Amino acid sequence: MTAQERPEPSGKVALVTGASRGIGYGIAEALVARGDRVVITGRGEEALKEAVERLGVDRAVGVPGKAHDEAHQAAAVDAAMDAFGRVDFLVNNAGTNPVFGPIADLDLGVARKVFETNVISALGFAQRTWHAWQKENGGAIVNIASIAGVSASPFIGAYGMSKAAMVNLTLQLAHEFAPVVRVNAIAPAVVKTKFAQALYEGREAEAAAAYPMGRLGVPEDIGGAAAFLTSEQSAWITGQTLVVDGGIFLNAGVG
């Protein structure tokens, strides 16, 4: 989308974590496409800079850093307030999955790292956006969970446990922040990103065949869902986890 094709600014501002590529970038792109301004975070400065340029330097600001770093969390929220004067929407997308294997042999230090990045950081960002803007002005939070958090997830158990915690965090925040801020989660199945590449690389057709929709997800699928959950069209929805899975759960039926 060129600068000439972008809609007029909506006046709304979103903070999207882990958004230099993949699902996070897809979400930021969807929000910019409807007129929002965005602050995006990511670990890689160069990738973040490129993402900002693609989104438009008039619509996006990048803040490099690690999601679990409290100083980085503060810097990202401060950047939103300094650049745009508000932070209406928070999308907690940053996550990690550094281990693959049975949980019987899971290194507990690695498990702690997964929870620190995937869950505790989301809580930290939510606390900061709440106190900086949302408590007095309202808004919405979207947590990116996973179908691994609502079902057994062999070989990615630590990730699945953390995403189950993210679903419960969504419930807790939705209850506490109501009626001012709505809080929902999205639970994607496999989306074609570098993050999920190990789950389908070299066997995409085989992996896609298991989905009733006949394909794996793409970041735009999640971007559309996040745009809906931060829109007025979802004004009476809170505390929910929206499964976006191409129908893969339908295969769990009998027969």
Secondary structure as UniProt FT lines:
FT   TURN            3..5
FT   STRAND          13..16
FT   HELIX           22..33
FT   TURN            34..35
FT   STRAND          37..42
FT   HELIX           45..55
FT   TURN            57..59
FT   STRAND          60..64
FT   TURN            67..68
FT   HELIX           70..84
FT   STRAND          89..92
FT   HELIX           103..105
FT   HELIX           108..115
FT   HELIX           116..120
FT   HELIX           121..129
FT   HELIX           130..134
FT   HELIX           135..137
FT   STRAND          139..144
FT   HELIX           147..149
FT   TURN            154..155
FT   HELIX           157..177
FT   TURN            178..180
FT   STRAND          181..188
FT   TURN            195..196
FT   HELIX           197..199
FT   TURN            200..202
FT   HELIX           204..209
FT   TURN            212..213
FT   HELIX           219..229
FT   HELIX           232..234
FT   TURN            235..236
FT   STRAND          241..244
FT   TURN            246..247
FT   HELIX           248..252
//
